[in-house]
Amino acid sequence: MIPITNSFDLIVLRCLSKSESSNASEIAERFDRSRPYVRTRLITLAETGYVRTIGVNPRFQAYELTPMGAAVVRRVNAVVDS
C-alpha cells in the first residue's frame, strides 16, 4: 500500500465514502478548491489504487472507492471518532 501524504486526499476519500460516486467538479465545489487541483488528486488516488474511475470520457469521469480506499476511510474514521 502506498502511503497517503497529502491531507486533502483523506478528505476526498471520506467524501467519496459518503456517496456512491462523485466527480472532480462536485468535490471542488464542496470544499472550495479548484477543479484541476481536485482532478489531479483523484488521478493520483486512482493511480495508487485508492479509487477507480467510472465512465470513459475524462471530462465527465466519476470516481468511487476501491476496497483499499474504503479500508483507509475506516481507519481514519476510527481515529477521528475516538
Secondary structure, DSSP 8 states (H G I E B T S, - for coil): ------HHHHHHHHHHHTSS-EEHHHHHHHHT--HHHHHHHHHHHHHTTSEEEESS-GGG-EEEE-HHHHHHHHHHHHHHH-
